[in-house]
């Protein structure tokens, strides 16, 4: 039976809210923060209009939002929340606990710069700060990907071989408040694709009592962390399988990254998020000028697809990694460090890091072309560069 679609105009926040409406989770804990606020405003409207049966819990802080979500998930509910920047930072303690307790929470994170100074615009310092908390992280280029990633996140996180929380990121204002055309799958098809959530353990089963969040000292802590690592190591095959089934449902294919003009590319740009669209235009311009340039746009940052990245990049002449967040005191940004580690011992090509866009500073096609020309013309002696800084 053919699946029906509605082609509608949605902002990124509305696209995420629409996906959450179709899933109809059991519990949503909500707290406002710019630029995430409109996402949960829209979702709350669905709840109060009676379109869905979700229990909406309005809490007093983001720390409470994640705490309430953890409590609901531990009780066996399909639970969600959403946040941005300082809100994610305030959740910090509980973000780690959610992953450690193996709770498949789904949380859209509307990327925004962390203070200080106070800034409400987009960079990736918030989600990158949480990159080692044990969550799966999916990045989105546009509103369509926001919608699609949010739906797939439930299947990925709830798989019995995974059972981990999932962040679906979207760039603040660039995506969250910008209207685009989105193909929305019919409700029944989404519900069939997601399926019923059947938790393996629940605090509300008195016949099978469990302990959640006990003191865990030297005798078992390492074993539990090793199990957590194994869970995220299991997730790549699940991400692939869910993407395959989603493609069969919608015709839209997803992988760990999107490659653009990569087949014969000697020089590769790497980015994630909304910059991907601008970078594609830059690659087109570089190609028009006779340069064999290509783009690798990451979709899955955690788990980082080490072998796939290494095999894709090992024979290139040079690579430029664009990071929309900084690592203070380290050598380069988070994406740069992962790519460089993946290629260690497998490639002698220079890898250069461009830290750009902090606090929402814009980047355009011409500027990305200049990054491409740096590596094409061999200006690779400086490993880490802050791009677009007035100096």
C-alpha positions in Angstrom: 0.0 0.0 0.0 1.4 3.4 -1.0 2.1 5.7 1.8 0.5 9.2 1.6 2.4 12.4 2.3 1.4 16.0 2.9 3.8 18.7 1.6 3.6 21.5 4.1 5.6 24.6 5.1 7.2 24.2 8.5 9.9 25.7 10.6 12.5 23.4 12.0 10.9 23.7 15.4 7.5 22.9 13.9 9.0 19.9 12.0 10.3 18.4 15.2 7.0 19.1 17.0 5.1 17.5 14.1 7.2 14.3 14.4 6.7 14.2 18.1 2.9 14.6 17.6 2.8 11.7 15.3 4.7 9.5 17.8 2.4 10.6 20.6 4.8 10.0 23.5 3.5 9.1 27.0 5.2 12.0 28.8 6.8 15.3 27.8 8.6 17.5 30.4 8.9 21.0 29.1 10.7 24.2 30.0 11.2 27.2 27.7 14.6 28.5 26.4 15.3 30.5 23.2 15.4 29.2 20.5 13.8 26.0 21.5 10.7 27.5 23.1 8.5 27.5 20.0 9.1 23.8 19.5 7.4 22.8 22.8 4.8 25.6 22.4 3.7 23.9 19.2 3.8 20.5 20.9 1.8 21.8 23.9 -0.8 23.1 21.5 -1.3 19.5 20.1 -1.7 18.3 23.7 -4.3 20.9 24.7 -6.2 20.6 21.5 -6.6 16.9 22.3 -4.7 15.7 19.2 -2.5 13.5 21.3 -2.7 11.9 24.8 0.8 12.9 26.1 1.0 13.9 29.7 2.6 17.4 29.6 4.6 18.3 32.7 5.6 22.0 33.0 8.6 22.1 35.3 10.7 24.9 36.9 14.0 24.4 35.2 15.9 22.3 32.6 17.5 20.2 35.4 13.9 19.4 36.5 12.9 18.7 32.9 15.5 16.0 32.4 14.9 14.7 35.9 11.1 14.3 35.2 11.9 12.7 31.9 14.2 10.2 33.5 11.6 9.4 36.1 9.0 8.8 33.5 11.2 6.7 31.3 12.3 4.6 34.3 8.6 4.0 35.0 8.2 2.6 31.5 6.9 5.6 29.6 8.0 6.8 26.2 9.4 10.1 27.3 10.7 13.3 25.6 12.0 16.8 26.4 13.8 19.5 24.4 16.3 22.2 25.2 19.1 24.5 24.0 22.5 25.8 25.1 22.4 26.9 28.8 19.4 24.7 29.4 21.4 21.6 28.3 24.2 22.7 30.5 21.8 23.0 33.5 20.7 19.4 32.7 24.3 18.2 32.8 24.1 15.9 35.8 20.9 14.2 34.7 22.0 14.0 31.0 24.7 11.5 32.1 22.3 9.7 34.4 19.8 9.2 31.5 22.4 7.4 29.4 23.8 5.4 32.3 20.3 4.1 33.2 19.9 3.1 29.6 16.7 5.1 29.1 15.7 5.7 25.4 14.7 9.3 25.8 14.4 11.5 22.7 15.5 15.1 23.0 15.6 17.7 20.3 18.5 20.1 21.0 18.2 23.5 19.2 21.9 24.4 18.9 22.8 27.7 20.5 26.1 29.1 21.8 26.8 28.7 25.5 27.4 31.7 27.7 29.4 33.8 28.4 29.1 36.4 27.1 25.3 35.7 26.7 24.5 34.8 23.1 21.3 33.3 21.8 22.5 32.4 18.3 23.7 29.1 16.8 26.9 27.3 17.3 27.5 23.7 18.4 29.1 24.2 21.7 26.0 22.9 23.6 25.7 19.5 22.0 29.4 19.1 21.6 29.8 19.7 25.3 27.6 16.7 25.8 29.3 14.5 23.2 30.7 12.1 25.8 27.6 11.8 28.0 26.6 8.5 26.3 23.8 9.9 24.1 23.5 9.1 20.4 23.7 12.4 18.4 22.0 13.0 15.1 22.6 16.4 13.3 20.2 17.9 10.8 20.8 20.1 7.7 17.3 21.3 7.1 13.7 21.0 8.4 13.1 17.8 6.4 16.0 16.1 8.2 14.8 17.4 11.5 11.5 15.7 11.0 13.0 12.5 9.6 15.7 12.2 12.3 13.2 12.8 15.1 11.1 9.9 13.9 14.1 7.5 13.4 15.5 8.5 16.9 12.7 6.5 18.7 13.4 3.3 16.8 17.1 3.7 17.3 17.1 4.4 21.0 14.4 1.9 21.9 16.1 -1.1 20.1 16.8 -3.8 22.7 20.5 -3.9 21.6 20.8 -0.1 22.3 18.5 1.3 24.9 20.2 4.7 24.9 18.9 8.3 24.7 19.1 10.2 21.5 19.7 13.9 20.8 18.3 15.3 17.5 20.0 18.6 16.8 18.9 21.5 14.7 20.7 24.8 14.3 19.1 27.6 16.3 17.2 30.2 14.2 18.9 29.1 11.0 16.6 26.0 11.1 14.4 26.4 14.1 12.8 29.7 12.9 13.1 29.3 9.2 10.2 27.9 7.1 10.9 25.2 4.6 8.9 22.7 2.6 8.6 19.4 4.5 7.1 16.1 3.3 5.1 14.8 6.3 4.3 11.1 6.3 0.7 10.1 7.1 0.1 9.5 10.9 -0.8 5.8 10.7 2.3 5.0 8.7 4.5 6.8 11.3 2.8 4.9 14.1 3.3 1.6 12.4 7.0 2.5 11.8 7.6 3.5 15.4 5.6 0.7 16.9 4.5 0.3 20.5 7.1 0.9 23.2 7.6 -2.1 25.4 10.1 -1.4 28.1 12.1 -4.3 29.4 12.0 -3.0 33.0 9.7 -0.6 34.8 9.5 0.8 38.3 5.8 0.2 38.2 5.9 -3.6 38.1 5.6 -4.7 41.7 5.9 -8.4 40.6 9.4 -7.7 39.3 10.9 -5.0 41.5 14.1 -3.3 40.3 16.5 -0.7 41.7 17.3 2.4 39.6 20.2 4.7 40.4 21.9 2.8 43.2 25.3 3.6 44.7 27.8 1.9 42.4 31.3 1.8 43.8 34.6 0.1 42.7 33.1 -3.4 42.7 30.7 -2.9 39.7 31.1 0.6 38.3 33.5 -0.3 35.5 31.4 -3.3 34.4 28.4 -1.0 34.1 30.3 1.5 32.1 31.6 -1.2 29.8 28.0 -2.4 29.2 27.1 1.2 28.4 30.0 1.4 25.9 28.8 -1.9 24.3 25.3 -0.5 23.9 26.5 2.5 21.8 28.9 0.2 19.9 25.8 -1.8 19.0 24.0 1.2 17.6 25.6 1.6 14.2 24.0 -1.5 12.8 20.7 -0.4 14.3 21.0 3.1 12.8 21.7 1.5 9.4 18.7 -0.8 9.7 16.3 1.9 10.8 17.5 4.1 7.9 16.9 1.3 5.5 13.3 0.7 6.7 12.7 4.5 6.7 13.9 4.7 3.1 11.4 1.9 2.2 8.7 3.9 3.9 9.5 7.4 2.6 12.0 7.1 -0.2 14.4 9.3 1.7 17.7 7.5 2.4 20.0 8.3 5.4 23.4 7.1 6.4 26.1 8.2 8.9 27.0 11.0 6.5 26.0 12.4 3.2 28.6 12.5 0.5 28.5 15.2 -2.2 30.7 15.1 -5.2 33.0 12.7 -3.3 33.5 9.9 -5.8 36.5 11.5 -7.5 37.3 14.3 -5.0 40.9 15.0 -4.1 40.0 17.7 -1.7 37.3 17.2 0.9 35.4 19.6 3.1 33.7 18.2 6.3 30.9 19.9 8.2 27.7 19.2 10.0 24.3 20.8 10.4 22.8 23.6 8.3 26.2 24.6 6.9 25.9 21.5 4.6 23.7 23.3 2.2 26.1 26.3 1.8 29.0 23.9 1.5 27.4 22.1 -1.4 27.1 25.4 -3.2 30.8 26.0 -2.5 31.7 22.6 -3.9 29.7 23.4 -7.0 31.7 26.6 -7.4 35.0 24.9 -6.9 34.0 22.3 -9.4 33.1 25.0 -11.9 36.6 26.3 -11.6 38.1 22.9 -12.3 38.9 21.7 -8.8 38.1 18.2 -7.7 36.4 19.2 -4.4 33.8 17.3 -2.5 31.8 17.4 0.8 31.3 15.0 3.6 28.4 16.2 5.7 28.2 14.3 9.0 24.8 13.2 10.2 25.8 10.9 13.1 28.4 12.3 15.4 27.8 9.8 18.2 28.6 7.1 17.6 31.4 8.5 15.4 31.7 6.3 12.3 35.5 5.8 12.6 36.1 3.0 10.0 33.6 4.5 7.5 35.2 7.9 7.7 38.7 6.5 7.4 37.9 4.4 4.4 36.2 7.3 2.7 39.0 9.8 3.3 42.2 7.8 3.3 43.2 8.4 -0.3 42.4 12.1 -0.5 45.0 14.8 -1.0 43.8 17.1 1.7 40.9 17.6 4.1 39.4 20.7 5.7 37.3 20.1 8.8 34.9 22.8 9.8 34.0 23.0 13.5 31.2 25.3 14.8 32.6 25.0 18.3 35.9 25.3 20.0 37.9 23.1 22.3 39.7 25.5 24.7 43.2 24.3 25.6 43.0 21.4 23.1 44.3 21.0 19.6 41.3 21.9 17.3 37.6 21.4 17.5 35.6 18.2 18.3 35.0 17.1 14.7 38.6 17.8 13.7 39.9 15.6 16.6 37.6 12.7 15.7 38.5 12.9 12.0 42.2 13.2 12.7 42.1 10.2 15.0 40.1 8.1 12.5 42.8 8.8 9.9 45.8 8.2 12.1 48.1 5.6 10.5 45.8 5.4 7.4 46.5 8.6 5.6 49.3 11.1 5.2 47.1 13.8 3.7 47.1 17.1 5.6 44.0 17.7 7.8 43.3 21.3 8.6 40.7 22.6 11.1 38.6 25.7 10.6 36.7 26.9 13.7 33.9 29.2 12.4 30.5 30.6 13.2 30.9 30.9 16.9 27.9 32.8 18.4 26.1 32.6 15.1 28.6 34.5 13.0 27.6 33.8 9.4 29.5 32.0 6.7 28.7 32.1 3.0 29.6 30.3 -0.2 32.5 32.5 -1.1 34.1 32.0 2.4 33.8 28.2 2.2 35.3 28.4 -1.3 38.3 30.2 0.3 38.7 27.3 2.8 38.6 24.9 -0.1 41.3 26.9 -2.0 43.5 26.8 1.1 43.8 23.1 1.0 43.8 22.9 -2.8 46.8 25.4 -3.0 48.6 23.7 -0.1 48.2 26.3 2.7 48.0 23.6 5.3 50.9 24.4 7.6 48.6 25.9 10.3 46.6 23.0 11.8 43.9 25.1 13.5 42.5 28.4 12.3 39.7 30.6 13.6 37.9 31.5 10.4 36.2 34.9 10.1 37.7 36.6 13.1 38.4 40.3 12.8 42.1 40.6 13.6 
